[in-house]
Amino acid sequence: MVLLSNYFSNTIGLYALLSLIPLILLYLIKPKPKKLIIPSLLFFIKESNKSNINSFLQKFIRDLLFFLQLLVLILLSLTIANPFITVSKELFVENSVIVLDVSASMQAMEEGSTRFDKAIEVAQDKLGSRNTIILVSNVPQILVENEGENDARQALDLLKPRDTETSLYDAIMAAKDYTQSSNSKVTVISDFIGTETE
């Protein structure tokens, strides 16, 4: 069940949509046709042509005005209800720094795939508009530096694990140099096994 409170901060404001009911009722009320006696056949033909054109234009304008009024009332009602949407903070991350463990322990199998394969999937989900990827092995290495999402994704696709130990602390300290802006985020992806430093 969809809760309106998940999308509107003022759900009582949705009662303003009830204002649509009088508008629709007024639109549905049509004036009664009037009977007119026309003495001349020629006059009748001319007037019927004019009345057909006029009635079409009037109906079109009236329909257009109705939909404009309907749209205005809906927008005003939704404004009173104060709609909002919850988005992940990661959507606003400009500079993403990923510390990725590529040491020997990441080659272990878990649930049908290696830890490294799962780490690559997580890393691809954490990419921002600008990306720096630091590889954790015995010595930290920069895979990409301030690259766009597509270039970083391609680099991750080509990456393979290595038969090395893990120097996680040094890699995290290296990541610190790339997080100067307020829209930076550091993601550490590791199994935290076999680290050279505490």
C-alpha positions, 0 to 999 in steps of 0.5 A: 500500500502506498502511503501518501506521507511518503510523497507529501509533507502536508497530506491534508493539503490534498483535500484541496483537490475537492475543489475540482468537483464544483468545476467539473459539475459546472462544466457538465451543466449545459444550457437548454437549447432555445427554439427560434422561428426563422421566417426566411429559408436563406436567412436560416441557411446563413445563420445555421452556417454561422452558428455551426462555426460559432458553436464549434469555436465556443465549444473549443474555447470552453473545453480549453478553458476547462482544462486550463482551470483544471490544471491550475486547480490541480497544481495549486492543490499539489502545491498546498500538499507540498510534494517531495521525493527521497533520493539517495545522497550518492546522486549528488556526489561529484567526486567519488574516491573508491579504495578497492581491495585487489589483494589475494584474499579477495579471490576467495569464493563466496556464494558462487562468485569471488569477493573481488567480483562482488567488490567490482559491482559495489564499486560501479554502484558508487561511481560519481561524476568524477572518480578516483580509484585507489587499489589496495595491495602491498603498495597503494596504486592509483587506477584512475584519477579524476575520471568520468563515470564511463572511463572509471567503469571501463577501468573497473571492468578490465581490473583483475585481483593480484597475489599481494598482501593488503596495505589498507591504511596506506590506501585510505591515507592516500584517499584523503588527498583526493577529498578536498571538496565538500561533495566528495565521498570515500568508499572503502571496499575490502574484506579486511583480511591480511592487512599489513597495518592495523 
